Each structure stands twice: as C-alpha cells, then as structure tokens.
Amino acid sequence: RSLVPIVAFFALGLAFSIAHCILYAGLDGKVVGSPEQQENNLRFGTAFAFLSQISLTASVWHTYTLWVWRSVKKEAWPISALNSMFGADMSVLSLLNVVMARRFKAGLLIAMLAWSLMLPPFFTTGTLFVNPSVDSHVVNQTVPYLSIANSTDGHLYSFSPSDEGDSSSYRNVLTRLFVGPRTILTLLGTAAAAQAQILPINPPYNHSSFSVDFFGPAVQCLEADPETQDKIDVALQTKMSTPTGNATEIINAYYGFVPSFDAQGNVTPLPEMRYQWAPDIASNELWMVFQRYIDMTKSTCDYKQYYQVCKLWNATYTLDFQWDNGFQNITGSRALMHEVAYPNDKPPAISNMAQHAYSAYFWVLANQAVGSFGWFNVSTAEVTTNKSIGMIASPIQHNALLGSSDLDVFFDFNEARGACQMPYANLTLPRQQDKDRARSRKLDELVQELSCNMTISLMHSDLLTHNTTRPVTVVEDVNRYGYNQWGLLTPYVLSCVLTLVTVVVGIITSARHGPLPGKDFQDILATSGDSEVVRFARYPHSEGFLVARPAEDVGGGIGSAPLLSFHVLED
C-alpha cells in the first residue's frame, strides 16, 4: 500500500510536466489571439506547473515517510529528533535539527528535495513570452500598372490636337499633331529627376507586396558612331563660335541636345528645354558630348571628348513592389524591345497615340539633360579678362545628373594641374553631396536610371494607370508566442529525475523492510504496542470506536501537556 501513492504521484507529476512542455511547444510561433485566449493559455501553464509540483512533492514526501519509519525501526531516537523527523513536511525549520543532520542524512536530503520542488513553478511559468512578429497571407487584389502603352490613353500623356484644330468638335479626328507632353507628365518627370528616386506609389496595404508587368518607355545610351560624332562636333563648334552676350566660350565640358532633322537629313540642335511646339522633323534621341578623364591614376589628369547617343525604346517591365510601414522598395528588370520613332503624322494617316505618349515621355526626359557646361572669357569694349568663368546652362543643375563623374572635368577647370586626384575630403560640400547622390557614376548609367525612375514614377498618378488583379501578399504586425525551451525543460528534467531517484529509494526500502507505516493516525496507533488499539488500527471498520482519556499516572507528560490514553469501546 505504501508504494502506490509514491508511484502514482510521480506518474501524475511526470504527466503534468510533459503536458506543460507540450502546451508551450505547441504555442511556440503561434499568433497571440484575444486577451482572453492569452490569459487562458497562461492559466493552463500555471495549472500544469502547480499540479506537477504538488504531485512530485507528494511522491517525495511519501518516500520520506518510509525512510523515517525505516530509521525508527533500526535505532533509538530522542524525542526532539523524532519531532523534527515527523514534522519536516510541516515546517522547513525542522531540517535544522542537529541530530537529523548527523544521523539522518539521507532522510534530510529527501526532505530538502521535497521542499526545493516548490521552486520550479516560479521558473517554468515564466518561460512563455510574446514576441512582436508579422503574419502574411495572399489575397487577390486590384493593383495599378502603367497605361502609357495603350493608344486609348495617349491623350493623357501628350498634347496632340487634330490637324484641323483644337476644339472639342475635332475630338474624333484620327490624325493628330504631336505638340508636346501634358503638364502632369512634366511635373512627375521633373520631380523624379530632382529627387533621384522613384516617386511614392500608393500601396494596396500599408505592409504588402505584389508583382506586375507592363510595357513602358526606356532609354538606352551608347557611344555615337563616327558619322554622328562629326555632326555633334559641327553643332558644338557652331555653338562655341557664337558669343553669349559679352562672353566667349573657350572650353566646353558638356553639350547635350535633341537633334531635329530637315528633309535633307541636316541636323538642327535643340539644346534648350522644349515647350509645347511642333518641329517639322524632330527625334526621340539625345546627343551628348562631354569631357572625360582618360586615366585618373596619372597626375597629368588628361581628358578627351566622349560622344553618346541616347534613344527611346519600348520595353517590358517586370517589377516587384514592396511596402513596409511606409517604406517603398521596388526591384525588377526591363527588357528592350524596339526603338520608338518620333511621330510625324500627315493626313490621312491614323495617329498612333501610344507613340505620341512615348515621345512626350522622352521630351520630358531630354529636357533634364539638354544644355551645356562651359568656361567663358568675359570681355568688355576696353579689355578682355585673362580669367575664365564657369557657366552652367542646363537643367542638369537641378537633378541627379549633376553628380556624374563625366562632369568632374568641368568642376576641376579652376583647379591646379592634377585636380583629378584631389582627395574627396577636399571637395566643396555641395560637390560632395552631388557626387554622393549620383554615386559618382557615368552619364550613360545615370540617364538610363533616370529613365527607369521616371517610367515607374508615372504610376504615382492614378490618372496614368489601369488596374489589374494580382496576388498581393499582405503582411500584418502580430504578436507570436515564444518560450524559453531550456528554461522550461531544465527545471522539469531535474525535478522528475530527482523524484525518480526517491521513488527507487522508496521501492528498495519497501522491498527490504516490508510494509512500513505511513503518517495516518491509524498508522501511528498501530505502533503503540497495545493489542486492542493495534487491532482497531489495523481493522478500523470493526465494531467499536476509539476514545481518548487523560492518563492517571503514566509517567507524566511532555512539558506541561497531559498524556492521553486510548481505549477501544465495544458497541
């Protein structure tokens, strides 16, 4: 009988410990529900910890009781020691008895273990915690894409009145004259160029992502062929030979223009920002000539002219949009398809309004890169100065192209020889900022990046987009459960292993010494030696009942407390 509670309570304690571990392991990584659900989970954890503690403690105390009776049977003990031994489960101060510490070492260790089993619940219940996390799910949602490739939307990008007039009565005339970009295109393109980044796109959700593909304009910049280089040189020399007021250009560092062709193929440069007008034969090209250092590792800092041609292409864009609490991240790729020519529609030709829209886009982009950077000698009627003055006559001064390494020669004109090796720290702060923003890249890279930024930035306006349905990944901020695995397992493993040791000790003790009394009142009476009391204690359901009476003279009392004598009375 004495082994049943030992094993049973140990089994219960082990089961509750395992249940607690399974509960927290099952909650690990799960989204925290309502406050009521969170409180219920904490209650279950606390309950398992408490039930495990009292079950394991009960098993250890039953083993301790066996060990107490084993020790009492083997040798005599003073009353003070017996009081401490039998009262150890009621007061931890009983463990301070000197006789117990000297002669009852194993029992003392078992009692100390039983008391220490009160500690694990303080640690195990605190191993569950809540972490801020995210939860994602996919929904089918309408998302925007650029509509510039749709002919029906071309009028939103370009101002193209009919060849018969601009009144609303000519709305359905199919031949349109390309005059220039709409103001919204100019506004968005200029903003993207000035900020050197893609303008904010309205997200479907504050924390979401999706992918979309569409046709859109792109610009590719390549080195000019020899014939084009000659035409650029002619245009440059013509420009430099023409005085600007009382200033004469002596060195040109950059010259960019849009070529306009006549019927014979002759080139007329358009080096200034264009507004709404209709040249006879313009182009979707940007021609540039600039000075670039040959080898910046040499102290000579020699430079030469480079020629580049940027052309308008139709391209496919495959983009991944991602927003994280207001921060926008766009990645993807584009593939060039074919060049887009400048519209030159004559009646009865049917205008391709997508071509008009693309050309309007290039018009805005080219307006960011035309103009010149040069050094001039200023003269008056009396004298010509010997010092040159740098002048910037280009919208580049308002956008990220200004930080290009291909413009370094211009900014080094007023420096001593070897200026190309000037330490970065010695640059003026404005020049440092410009180069940082452009990451000191070459013009062809920056123009192509500007093209990509402008194309995607057009999606900033709902007017210039259509909607399509795409899977959208929505990410929400949530709280997830987590738990300290070792903080939970370590106390339980130690408690169960040490309790198992006491169970083994109890089994061995019972096997060697036979059945031993417990701490029930009848067990204590059974050890009194009185045959009637012993019989009643062993058979409590027999007829009769037990009464306690003051002893008349049985050797006095313990302290001032009178002793009691027990008698069995028959019914």
C-alpha positions in Angstrom: 0.0 0.0 0.0 2.8 2.4 0.8 4.3 2.2 -2.7 1.0 3.1 -4.5 1.0 6.8 -3.7 4.7 7.1 -4.4 4.4 5.7 -7.9 1.0 7.3 -8.6 2.0 10.8 -7.6 5.3 10.5 -9.5 3.4 9.4 -12.6 1.0 12.3 -12.2 3.8 14.8 -11.8 5.6 13.5 -14.8 2.4 13.6 -16.9 1.7 17.2 -15.8 5.3 18.2 -16.6 5.1 16.7 -20.1 1.7 18.3 -20.7 3.2 21.7 -19.7 6.1 21.2 -22.2 3.7 20.1 -24.9 1.5 23.1 -24.3 4.3 25.7 -24.6 5.9 23.8 -27.6 2.5 23.9 -29.3 2.1 27.6 -28.7 5.6 28.4 -29.9 5.3 30.6 -33.1 1.5 30.8 -33.0 -0.2 34.2 -33.3 -1.5 35.5 -30.0 -5.2 35.6 -30.1 -7.6 37.7 -28.0 -6.6 38.8 -24.4 -9.0 36.1 -23.1 -7.2 33.4 -25.1 -3.8 34.6 -23.9 -4.9 34.6 -20.3 -6.3 31.1 -20.7 -3.0 29.8 -22.1 -1.2 31.3 -19.1 -3.7 29.8 -16.7 -3.2 26.3 -18.2 0.6 26.7 -18.0 0.3 27.8 -14.4 -2.1 25.0 -13.5 0.2 22.4 -15.1 3.2 23.8 -13.2 1.3 23.8 -9.9 -0.1 20.3 -10.3 3.3 18.9 -11.3 4.8 20.5 -8.3 2.3 19.1 -5.7 2.3 15.7 -7.3 6.1 15.3 -7.4 6.3 16.8 -3.9 3.7 14.3 -2.6 5.7 11.4 -4.1 8.9 12.6 -2.4 7.2 13.1 1.0 5.7 9.5 0.9 9.2 8.2 0.2 10.5 10.4 3.1 7.9 8.8 5.4 9.1 5.3 4.5 12.6 6.4 5.2 11.6 7.8 8.6 9.9 4.5 9.7 12.9 2.6 8.4 15.2 4.7 10.6 12.9 4.5 13.6 12.9 0.7 13.4 16.7 0.4 13.1 17.7 2.6 16.1 16.5 4.7 19.0 16.0 8.4 18.6 15.5 11.2 21.0 12.1 12.9 21.2 13.5 16.1 19.7 14.8 14.3 16.6 11.5 12.4 16.2 9.6 15.6 16.4 11.8 17.1 13.6 11.7 14.0 11.5 7.9 13.7 11.7 7.3 17.4 11.3 9.7 18.0 8.4 6.8 18.3 5.9 5.1 20.9 8.1 8.0 23.3 8.8 11.2 23.8 7.0 12.8 24.7 10.3 12.6 21.1 11.3 15.5 20.5 8.9 17.8 22.4 11.2 17.8 19.7 13.9 21.4 18.8 14.7 20.7 15.1 15.3 18.9 14.8 11.9 21.9 16.4 10.2 24.2 13.9 11.9 22.3 10.7 11.9 19.5 11.1 9.3 21.5 12.4 6.3 19.6 10.5 3.6 16.2 11.5 5.0 17.4 15.1 5.4 18.3 15.1 1.7 14.9 13.7 0.7 13.2 16.3 2.8 15.3 19.1 1.3 14.4 17.9 -2.2 10.7 17.9 -1.3 10.9 21.5 -0.1 13.0 22.5 -3.2 10.3 21.2 -5.5 8.3 24.3 -4.6 10.8 26.4 -6.7 10.4 25.1 -10.3 6.9 26.7 -10.8 8.5 30.1 -10.3 10.7 29.5 -13.4 8.6 27.3 -15.6 5.5 29.6 -15.7 7.7 32.5 -16.7 9.2 30.8 -19.8 6.3 31.7 -22.1 6.6 35.2 -23.6 5.3 37.2 -26.5 7.4 38.5 -29.4 6.4 41.1 -32.0 6.2 39.5 -35.4 4.5 39.5 -38.7 1.8 37.4 -40.3 1.4 37.2 -44.1 -1.4 36.0 -46.3 -2.1 36.3 -50.0 -5.3 37.9 -51.4 -6.3 38.7 -55.0 -6.3 42.4 -55.2 -6.6 45.0 -58.0 -3.1 46.7 -58.4 -2.1 49.5 -60.8 0.1 49.3 -63.9 1.2 52.0 -66.3 -1.2 52.7 -69.1 1.2 54.6 -71.4 1.3 51.7 -74.0 -2.4 51.9 -74.5 -3.4 54.1 -77.5 -6.7 55.0 -75.9 -4.8 56.7 -73.1 -2.2 58.5 -75.2 -4.1 61.8 -74.8 -3.4 61.7 -71.1 0.4 61.9 -71.7 0.7 64.0 -74.8 -0.9 67.2 -76.1 -1.8 66.2 -79.6 -4.5 68.4 -81.2 -6.0 67.4 -84.5 -4.6 68.7 -87.8 -7.8 70.7 -88.3 -7.9 72.4 -84.9 -8.0 72.0 -81.2 -11.7 72.5 -80.4 -13.8 69.7 -78.9 -15.6 69.3 -82.2 -12.4 67.7 -83.7 -12.1 65.2 -80.9 -12.7 62.2 -83.2 -10.3 63.3 -86.0 -7.8 60.4 -86.3 -4.8 62.5 -87.5 -3.2 64.2 -84.6 -0.2 66.6 -84.4 2.3 65.9 -81.6 2.9 69.2 -79.8 4.4 68.1 -76.5 3.9 66.5 -73.1 1.0 67.1 -70.8 1.8 69.1 -67.7 1.3 66.1 -65.4 4.0 64.3 -67.3 6.4 67.2 -66.9 5.5 67.5 -63.3 6.1 63.9 -62.4 9.2 63.6 -64.6 10.8 66.7 -63.1 10.1 65.5 -59.6 11.6 62.1 -60.2 14.7 63.7 -61.8 15.2 66.2 -58.9 14.8 63.5 -56.2 16.9 60.9 -58.0 14.4 58.3 -56.9 11.1 56.7 -57.8 8.1 58.7 -56.5 5.9 57.1 -53.9 3.3 54.6 -55.3 0.1 54.1 -53.5 0.2 50.7 -51.8 -2.8 48.4 -51.6 -2.0 47.9 -47.9 0.5 49.6 -45.6 2.6 46.4 -45.4 2.2 44.5 -48.6 3.9 43.3 -51.9 2.9 42.3 -55.4 4.4 41.8 -58.8 3.2 43.3 -62.1 4.5 43.6 -65.6 3.7 46.1 -68.3 5.0 47.8 -71.4 6.7 51.2 -70.9 9.3 53.5 -72.3 13.0 53.1 -71.7 16.2 54.9 -72.8 19.4 53.3 -73.9 22.7 55.2 -74.2 25.5 54.0 -76.5 28.7 55.5 -77.9 28.0 57.6 -81.0 29.1 56.3 -84.4 31.7 58.3 -86.3 29.2 60.0 -88.6 27.1 61.1 -85.6 30.3 62.3 -83.8 31.1 64.5 -86.8 27.6 66.0 -86.7 27.9 66.6 -82.9 31.3 68.3 -83.5 29.8 70.7 -86.1 26.9 71.6 -83.7 29.4 72.1 -80.9 31.7 74.3 -82.9 28.8 76.4 -84.1 27.6 76.9 -80.5 31.1 77.8 -79.2 31.7 80.3 -82.1 28.6 82.2 -81.2 29.2 84.6 -78.3 26.9 84.7 -75.4 26.5 88.4 -74.7 30.0 89.6 -73.9 31.3 86.1 -73.1 33.1 83.8 -75.4 33.2 80.1 -74.7 36.7 78.8 -74.7 36.3 75.3 -73.3 33.2 73.1 -73.4 32.8 70.3 -70.8 29.3 69.2 -71.7 26.9 69.8 -74.5 23.6 67.9 -74.9 20.8 68.5 -77.4 17.9 66.8 -79.2 18.6 66.6 -82.9 16.0 67.9 -85.3 16.3 66.8 -88.9 15.1 68.5 -92.0 14.1 66.8 -95.2 17.7 66.5 -96.4 18.8 65.0 -93.1 20.6 68.1 -91.8 20.7 68.4 -88.1 19.4 71.3 -86.1 20.3 71.0 -82.4 17.7 71.8 -79.8 19.9 72.5 -76.8 17.3 74.1 -74.6 14.3 72.9 -72.7 11.4 72.5 -75.2 7.9 73.6 -74.5 4.8 72.7 -76.5 5.6 73.2 -80.1 5.7 71.2 -83.3 9.0 71.0 -85.1 8.9 69.6 -88.6 11.1 66.6 -88.1 12.3 66.2 -84.5 13.6 62.9 -83.0 13.5 60.7 -79.9 17.2 61.0 -79.4 19.5 62.8 -77.1 23.1 63.6 -78.4 25.8 64.4 -75.8 29.4 65.3 -76.0 31.5 65.8 -72.8 35.0 65.6 -71.4 36.0 62.5 -69.5 39.3 61.8 -67.7 41.4 59.2 -69.6 43.2 57.8 -66.6 42.6 59.3 -63.2 45.6 57.4 -61.7 48.0 59.6 -63.5 48.9 63.0 -62.2 48.5 64.6 -65.7 44.7 64.2 -65.5 44.4 64.1 -69.3 40.9 64.0 -70.7 39.2 63.7 -74.0 35.8 64.1 -75.6 33.3 61.3 -75.5 30.2 61.1 -77.6 27.0 59.4 -76.7 23.6 58.9 -78.2 20.5 58.0 -76.1 17.5 56.7 -77.9 13.9 55.9 -76.9 12.8 52.3 -76.8 9.7 50.3 -76.0 10.4 47.8 -73.2 8.8 45.3 -70.9 9.0 46.0 -67.2 8.7 43.2 -64.6 8.6 44.8 -61.2 8.2 43.7 -57.6 6.7 46.3 -55.3 7.1 46.0 -51.6 6.0 48.4 -48.8 7.0 48.1 -45.2 5.1 50.6 -43.0 5.6 53.5 -45.5 9.0 52.5 -46.8 8.8 51.6 -50.5 11.1 49.1 -52.2 10.9 48.3 -55.9 13.0 45.7 -57.7 12.8 44.1 -61.1 14.0 44.2 -64.6 13.3 45.6 -68.0 13.9 44.1 -71.5 14.3 46.4 -74.5 12.0 45.5 -77.5 12.3 48.1 -80.3 13.1 51.7 -80.9 10.2 54.2 -80.9 10.4 56.9 -83.7 9.2 60.4 -83.4 5.7 60.9 -84.6 5.3 62.7 -87.9 1.7 62.2 -88.8 0.2 63.6 -92.0 -3.4 63.3 -93.2 -4.9 60.9 -93.8 -2.6 58.8 -91.5 -4.1 57.5 -88.3 -2.0 58.6 -85.4 -0.6 56.1 -83.0 -1.3 57.7 -79.7 0.9 55.3 -77.8 3.8 56.6 -80.0 2.7 60.2 -79.0 2.7 59.2 -75.3 6.2 57.7 -75.5 7.5 60.7 -77.4 6.0 63.0 -74.8 7.8 61.0 -72.1 11.2 61.3 -73.9 10.6 65.0 -74.4 10.4 65.4 -70.6 13.4 63.3 -70.0 15.5 65.1 -72.6 14.5 68.4 -71.0 16.5 67.2 -68.0 19.8 66.7 -69.9 20.0 69.4 -72.6 22.2 72.4 -72.3 25.9 73.0 -71.7 28.7 73.3 -69.2 31.5 75.6 -70.3 34.2 78.1 -69.4 34.0 81.6 -70.9 36.2 84.6 -71.2 34.3 87.8 -70.5 35.2 90.8 -72.5 34.2 94.5 -72.5 34.8 97.2 -75.0 38.1 98.1 -73.3 39.6 94.8 -72.2 39.3 91.1 -72.3 39.9 89.3 -69.0 42.5 86.7 -68.7 40.5 84.7 -66.3 37.8 82.2 -67.4 34.4 81.8 -65.7 32.5 78.6 -65.5 28.8 78.7 -66.5 26.1 76.1 -66.3 23.3 76.5 -68.8 21.5 73.2 -68.3 18.6 71.8 -66.2 21.2 69.2 -65.1 22.0 71.7 -62.3 18.6 70.7 -60.8 18.8 66.9 -60.9 21.0 64.0 -60.0 23.0 64.0 -63.3 25.0 66.9 -61.8 27.0 64.4 -59.6 28.2 62.4 -62.6 31.9 61.7 -62.9 31.7 62.8 -66.5 31.2 66.3 -65.3 34.3 66.3 -63.0 36.4 67.9 -65.7 34.2 71.0 -65.6 34.4 71.4 -61.9 38.2 70.9 -62.0 38.9 73.6 -64.6 39.7 76.1 -61.9 42.0 73.8 -60.0 45.7 73.3 -60.4 47.0 70.6 -62.7 46.3 67.1 -61.2 42.9 68.1 -59.9 41.5 64.7 -60.8 43.4 63.3 -57.9 42.0 65.8 -55.4 41.1 63.9 -52.2 37.4 63.5 -51.7 37.6 65.4 -48.4 38.9 68.5 -50.2 35.9 68.8 -52.4 33.4 71.5 -51.6 30.5 70.3 -49.6 27.9 70.9 -52.3 30.0 68.9 -54.8 30.4 66.1 -52.3 26.6 66.0 -51.9 26.1 65.9 -55.6 28.5 63.1 -56.2 27.1 61.1 -53.2 23.6 61.3 -54.6 24.8 60.2 -58.1 27.3 57.8 -56.6 29.8 59.4 -59.0 28.6 57.3 -61.9 28.9 58.0 -65.6 26.3 59.8 -67.6 25.0 56.9 -69.6 24.3 55.0 -66.4 22.5 57.9 -64.8 20.4 58.7 -67.8 19.2 55.1 -68.1 18.5 55.1 -64.4 16.6 58.4 -64.7 14.6 56.8 -67.5 13.6 53.8 -65.3 12.8 56.1 -62.3 10.6 58.3 -64.5 8.7 55.4 -66.1 7.8 53.9 -62.7 7.2 57.3 -61.1 4.3 57.9 -63.6 2.4 55.3 -61.5 2.3 57.9 -58.8 -0.7 59.3 -60.5 -3.9 57.3 -60.6 -4.8 59.1 -63.8 -1.9 57.4 -65.7 -2.6 53.8 -64.5 -5.0 51.0 -65.2 -5.9 48.2 -62.7 -5.3 44.5 -63.0 -5.8 41.7 -60.5 -2.7 40.2 -59.0 -1.9 38.1 -55.9 -1.0 40.5 -53.2 1.0 39.4 -50.1 -0.4 41.3 -47.1 1.8 41.4 -44.0 0.3 42.4 -40.7 2.1 43.1 -37.4 1.2 40.5 -34.9 2.4 39.1 -31.6 3.6 35.5 -31.5 4.1 33.2 -28.6 7.6 32.1 -27.8 9.1 30.1 -25.0 12.5 29.5 -23.4 12.9 25.8 -24.2 15.8 25.2 -21.8 14.3 27.4 -19.1 11.2 25.1 -19.2 12.9 21.7 -19.7 15.7 22.1 -17.2 13.6 22.5 -14.0 11.2 19.7 -15.1 14.0 17.3 -16.0 15.8 17.9 -12.7 12.6 17.6 -10.7 11.5 14.4 -12.4 14.9 12.8 -12.3 15.5 13.5 -8.7 12.0 12.5 -7.8 12.5 9.2 -9.7 15.6 8.6 -7.6 13.5 8.9 -4.4 10.9 6.6 -6.0 13.6 4.0 -6.5 14.8 4.6 -2.9 11.2 4.0 -1.7 10.8 0.8 -3.7 14.1 -0.6 -2.4 13.2 0.4 1.2 9.8 -1.3 1.0 11.4 -4.4 -0.6 14.0 -4.7 2.2 11.9 -3.8 5.2 8.5 -5.0 4.1 5.3 -2.9 4.6 6.0 0.2 6.6 3.5 2.5 8.3 2.5 5.8 6.9 1.7 9.0 8.7 -2.0 8.4 9.1 -3.3 8.4 12.6 -4.1 4.8 12.5 -0.6 4.0 11.3 0.8 5.8 14.4 -1.6 4.0 16.7 -0.6 0.7 15.1 2.9 1.2 16.5 1.7 1.8 20.1 2.0 -1.9 21.2 -1.5 -2.0 22.8 -3.1 -5.1 21.3 -6.6 -3.7 21.3 -5.5 -0.4 19.8 -3.3 -2.2 17.2 -6.2 -4.4 16.3 -8.5 -1.5 15.9 -5.9 0.5 13.9 -5.4 -2.4 11.5 -9.1 -3.1 11.2 -10.8 0.3 11.5 -14.1 -1.0 10.2 -14.5 -3.5 13.0 -17.2 -2.9 15.6 -16.4 -0.3 18.3 -14.8 3.1 18.4 -11.8 4.7 19.9 -11.9 7.2 22.7 -9.1 9.2 24.3 -9.0 9.8 28.1 -6.5 11.5 30.4 -3.9 9.1 31.8 -3.9 9.0 35.5 -0.3 8.2 36.1 1.7 7.0 33.2 4.9 8.8 33.7 3.8 12.4 33.5 3.6 14.5 30.3 5.8 16.0 27.7 6.3 19.5 29.0 3.0 20.7 30.5 0.8 18.8 28.1 -1.1 15.9 29.7 -0.8 12.5 28.1 -3.8 10.7 26.6 -4.7 7.1 26.9 -6.7 5.5 24.1 -9.3 2.8 24.8 -11.4 0.7 22.5 -15.1 0.6 23.5 -17.4 -2.0 22.1 -20.8 -1.1 20.8 
